[in-house]
Amino acid sequence: MTKSYFSSPLLLGFEEIERLLDRVNKTAHDGYPPYNIEQVGTGRILITLAVAGFDRSALAVTVEDNQLVIRGKQTEEEGKAYLHRGIATRQFQRSFVLAEGIEVESAGLQNGLLSIELKRPQPEALVRTIEIQGESAARRERSKEASTLSVVRARREES
């Protein structure tokens, strides 16, 4: 069993973050295919994967449960007799956990590099004004609660 950093009784509601960290930890160990992540302007990210030997039909880019998943599958060509085989046909799956609000804009394949463009829309600034009630409004509210409580007590006594 692994140690949880969120097991403190003072940290409530962090289960989702713990699951995300576990998911990232599981996918971070495989180094294939190599990739770059670039910041390309405000709120824009470019992920580039080196997928030499894969054509578009052998690649799939999906978003599953706030996770960007890139899969590649090459098929074995029948009838070839290799004297030396240094380029393996292999399949891969590379995953990136996306923060809330990140959107995949496009994906393109050129010269053995798969480029995926992401954008983070700028959140609108929300300002909410809370009305401050005077003493009379607060008293009325407490008075309503007290009268409701007395009605409940009276009904219990009748029963």
MIMAR-993755 format. One record per residue (C-alpha): residue number from 1; residue in one letter; x, y, z. Coordinates in nm, 4 decimals, decimal comma. Layout:
% residues N
+-----+------+----------+----------+----------+
: pos : code :        X :        Y :        Z :
+-----+------+----------+----------+----------+
: NUM :    a :        X :        Y :        Z :
...
+-----+------+----------+----------+----------+
//
This chain:
% residues 159
+-----+------+----------+----------+----------+
: pos : code :        X :        Y :        Z :
+-----+------+----------+----------+----------+
:   1 :    m :   0,0000 :   0,0000 :   0,0000 :
:   2 :    t :   0,1360 :   0,3423 :  -0,0933 :
:   3 :    k :   0,1510 :   0,6336 :   0,1471 :
:   4 :    s :  -0,1179 :   0,8935 :   0,0934 :
:   5 :    y :  -0,0316 :   1,2585 :   0,1506 :
:   6 :    f :  -0,4015 :   1,3375 :   0,1778 :
:   7 :    s :  -0,4819 :   1,1004 :   0,4660 :
:   8 :    s :  -0,4732 :   1,3761 :   0,7267 :
:   9 :    p :  -0,8133 :   1,4381 :   0,8885 :
:  10 :    l :  -0,7568 :   1,8095 :   0,8213 :
:  11 :    l :  -0,7512 :   1,7576 :   0,4422 :
:  12 :    l :  -1,1066 :   1,6842 :   0,3360 :
:  13 :    g :  -1,2259 :   1,6487 :  -0,0232 :
:  14 :    f :  -0,8858 :   1,5933 :  -0,1879 :
:  15 :    e :  -0,9642 :   1,2429 :  -0,3183 :
:  16 :    e :  -0,9840 :   1,3623 :  -0,6808 :
:  17 :    i :  -0,6384 :   1,5240 :  -0,6609 :
:  18 :    e :  -0,4977 :   1,2035 :  -0,5130 :
:  19 :    r :  -0,6471 :   1,0002 :  -0,8008 :
:  20 :    l :  -0,4965 :   1,2434 :  -1,0542 :
:  21 :    l :  -0,1528 :   1,2146 :  -0,8926 :
:  22 :    d :  -0,1768 :   0,8344 :  -0,8997 :
:  23 :    r :  -0,2753 :   0,8434 :  -1,2682 :
:  24 :    v :   0,0170 :   1,0732 :  -1,3556 :
:  25 :    n :   0,2599 :   0,8551 :  -1,1600 :
:  26 :    k :   0,1493 :   0,5397 :  -1,3443 :
:  27 :    t :   0,1905 :   0,6908 :  -1,6926 :
:  28 :    a :   0,5173 :   0,8759 :  -1,6298 :
:  29 :    h :   0,7518 :   0,5739 :  -1,6445 :
:  30 :    d :   0,7448 :   0,4832 :  -2,0163 :
:  31 :    g :   0,9761 :   0,6996 :  -2,2268 :
:  32 :    y :   0,8299 :   0,6136 :  -2,5679 :
:  33 :    p :   0,7551 :   0,8100 :  -2,7721 :
:  34 :    p :   0,9665 :   1,1091 :  -2,6719 :
:  35 :    y :   0,7797 :   1,4391 :  -2,6544 :
:  36 :    n :   0,8125 :   1,8140 :  -2,5991 :
:  37 :    i :   0,5652 :   2,0461 :  -2,4289 :
:  38 :    e :   0,5914 :   2,4141 :  -2,5244 :
:  39 :    q :   0,4156 :   2,7283 :  -2,4069 :
:  40 :    v :   0,3310 :   2,9101 :  -2,7334 :
:  41 :    g :   0,1627 :   3,2314 :  -2,6323 :
:  42 :    t :  -0,0830 :   3,3213 :  -2,3642 :
:  43 :    g :  -0,2993 :   3,0249 :  -2,2726 :
:  44 :    r :  -0,1678 :   2,8052 :  -2,5565 :
:  45 :    i :   0,0302 :   2,4801 :  -2,5257 :
:  46 :    l :   0,1870 :   2,2664 :  -2,7988 :
:  47 :    i :   0,2675 :   1,8993 :  -2,7382 :
:  48 :    t :   0,4962 :   1,7418 :  -3,0002 :
:  49 :    l :   0,5593 :   1,3661 :  -3,0092 :
:  50 :    a :   0,8259 :   1,1950 :  -3,2231 :
:  51 :    v :   0,6308 :   0,9195 :  -3,4001 :
:  52 :    a :   0,8563 :   0,8342 :  -3,6954 :
:  53 :    g :   0,7200 :   0,5431 :  -3,8980 :
:  54 :    f :   0,3571 :   0,6002 :  -3,8000 :
:  55 :    d :   0,1075 :   0,7335 :  -4,0518 :
:  56 :    r :  -0,2195 :   0,9081 :  -3,9640 :
:  57 :    s :  -0,4225 :   0,5867 :  -3,9845 :
:  58 :    a :  -0,1989 :   0,4234 :  -3,7190 :
:  59 :    l :  -0,2476 :   0,7071 :  -3,4656 :
:  60 :    a :  -0,5428 :   0,8052 :  -3,2481 :
:  61 :    v :  -0,5804 :   1,1165 :  -3,0325 :
:  62 :    t :  -0,8675 :   1,1164 :  -2,7817 :
:  63 :    v :  -0,9755 :   1,2970 :  -2,4663 :
:  64 :    e :  -1,1059 :   1,0585 :  -2,1999 :
:  65 :    d :  -1,2118 :   1,1850 :  -1,8579 :
:  66 :    n :  -0,9897 :   1,4999 :  -1,8644 :
:  67 :    q :  -0,6994 :   1,2959 :  -1,9965 :
:  68 :    l :  -0,5412 :   1,3419 :  -2,3395 :
:  69 :    v :  -0,4566 :   0,9952 :  -2,4730 :
:  70 :    i :  -0,2402 :   0,9350 :  -2,7803 :
:  71 :    r :  -0,2259 :   0,5794 :  -2,9133 :
:  72 :    g :  -0,0163 :   0,4383 :  -3,1933 :
:  73 :    k :  -0,0311 :   0,0917 :  -3,3420 :
:  74 :    q :   0,1818 :  -0,0364 :  -3,6266 :
:  75 :    t :   0,1090 :  -0,3626 :  -3,7989 :
:  76 :    e :   0,3646 :  -0,6230 :  -3,8952 :
:  77 :    e :   0,4213 :  -0,6422 :  -4,2705 :
:  78 :    e :   0,3902 :  -1,0019 :  -4,3902 :
:  79 :    g :   0,6366 :  -1,1579 :  -4,6286 :
:  80 :    k :   0,9472 :  -0,9561 :  -4,5387 :
:  81 :    a :   1,2708 :  -1,1363 :  -4,4507 :
:  82 :    y :   1,4926 :  -0,9088 :  -4,2401 :
:  83 :    l :   1,8685 :  -0,9541 :  -4,2281 :
:  84 :    h :   1,8783 :  -0,7043 :  -3,9410 :
:  85 :    r :   1,5800 :  -0,5534 :  -3,7618 :
:  86 :    g :   1,6614 :  -0,2337 :  -3,5728 :
:  87 :    i :   1,3292 :  -0,0567 :  -3,6294 :
:  88 :    a :   1,0666 :  -0,2405 :  -3,4344 :
:  89 :    t :   0,6984 :  -0,2212 :  -3,5058 :
:  90 :    r :   0,5495 :  -0,1379 :  -3,1739 :
:  91 :    q :   0,2460 :   0,0169 :  -3,0216 :
:  92 :    f :   0,2324 :   0,2882 :  -2,7598 :
:  93 :    q :  -0,0010 :   0,4872 :  -2,5423 :
:  94 :    r :   0,0975 :   0,8246 :  -2,3995 :
:  95 :    s :  -0,1351 :   1,0101 :  -2,1606 :
:  96 :    f :  -0,1436 :   1,3661 :  -2,0306 :
:  97 :    v :  -0,3788 :   1,4727 :  -1,7509 :
:  98 :    l :  -0,5553 :   1,7955 :  -1,8516 :
:  99 :    a :  -0,6526 :   2,0649 :  -1,6060 :
: 100 :    e :  -1,0164 :   2,1701 :  -1,5955 :
: 101 :    g :  -1,0958 :   2,3942 :  -1,8910 :
: 102 :    i :  -0,8066 :   2,2873 :  -2,1190 :
: 103 :    e :  -0,9361 :   2,2197 :  -2,4715 :
: 104 :    v :  -0,7685 :   2,0288 :  -2,7548 :
: 105 :    e :  -0,7803 :   2,2537 :  -3,0610 :
: 106 :    s :  -0,6105 :   2,0456 :  -3,3299 :
: 107 :    a :  -0,3645 :   1,7684 :  -3,4116 :
: 108 :    g :  -0,1353 :   1,7364 :  -3,7117 :
: 109 :    l :   0,1294 :   1,4961 :  -3,8409 :
: 110 :    q :   0,4255 :   1,6265 :  -4,0390 :
: 111 :    n :   0,7741 :   1,4796 :  -4,0929 :
: 112 :    g :   0,7275 :   1,2136 :  -3,8232 :
: 113 :    l :   0,6169 :   1,4651 :  -3,5579 :
: 114 :    l :   0,2656 :   1,4622 :  -3,4153 :
: 115 :    s :   0,1717 :   1,8099 :  -3,2921 :
: 116 :    i :  -0,1281 :   1,8661 :  -3,0643 :
: 117 :    e :  -0,2424 :   2,2191 :  -2,9895 :
: 118 :    l :  -0,4169 :   2,2931 :  -2,6611 :
: 119 :    k :  -0,5731 :   2,6118 :  -2,5347 :
: 120 :    r :  -0,6807 :   2,7325 :  -2,1955 :
: 121 :    p :  -0,9650 :   2,9821 :  -2,2245 :
: 122 :    q :  -0,9225 :   3,2813 :  -1,9967 :
: 123 :    p :  -1,1803 :   3,2566 :  -1,7187 :
: 124 :    e :  -1,4164 :   3,5463 :  -1,6771 :
: 125 :    a :  -1,3649 :   3,7417 :  -1,3593 :
: 126 :    l :  -1,6714 :   3,6877 :  -1,1440 :
: 127 :    v :  -1,7500 :   3,9419 :  -0,8794 :
: 128 :    r :  -2,0469 :   3,8765 :  -0,6567 :
: 129 :    t :  -2,1696 :   4,1329 :  -0,4107 :
: 130 :    i :  -2,3160 :   4,0002 :  -0,0863 :
: 131 :    e :  -2,5784 :   4,2200 :   0,0714 :
: 132 :    i :  -2,5098 :   4,2978 :   0,4340 :
: 133 :    q :  -2,8281 :   4,2783 :   0,6346 :
: 134 :    g :  -2,8986 :   4,5055 :   0,9275 :
: 135 :    e :  -2,9842 :   4,3956 :   1,2793 :
: 136 :    s :  -3,3554 :   4,3989 :   1,2118 :
: 137 :    a :  -3,3200 :   4,1523 :   0,9221 :
: 138 :    a :  -3,1006 :   3,9239 :   1,1305 :
: 139 :    r :  -3,3522 :   3,9403 :   1,4184 :
: 140 :    r :  -3,6382 :   3,8528 :   1,1823 :
: 141 :    e :  -3,4419 :   3,5519 :   1,0586 :
: 142 :    r :  -3,3724 :   3,4309 :   1,4153 :
: 143 :    s :  -3,7360 :   3,4954 :   1,5029 :
: 144 :    k :  -3,8505 :   3,2749 :   1,2103 :
: 145 :    e :  -3,6168 :   2,9981 :   1,3238 :
: 146 :    a :  -3,7426 :   3,0239 :   1,6839 :
: 147 :    s :  -4,1102 :   3,0120 :   1,5786 :
: 148 :    t :  -4,0436 :   2,7116 :   1,3553 :
: 149 :    l :  -3,8686 :   2,5385 :   1,6430 :
: 150 :    s :  -4,1599 :   2,6068 :   1,8797 :
: 151 :    v :  -4,4086 :   2,4648 :   1,6223 :
: 152 :    v :  -4,1977 :   2,1485 :   1,5925 :
: 153 :    r :  -4,1813 :   2,1140 :   1,9726 :
: 154 :    a :  -4,5572 :   2,1624 :   2,0028 :
: 155 :    r :  -4,6247 :   1,8927 :   1,7448 :
: 156 :    r :  -4,3934 :   1,6521 :   1,9287 :
: 157 :    e :  -4,5756 :   1,7166 :   2,2561 :
: 158 :    e :  -4,9130 :   1,6484 :   2,0867 :
: 159 :    s :  -4,7931 :   1,3141 :   1,9563 :
+-----+------+----------+----------+----------+
//
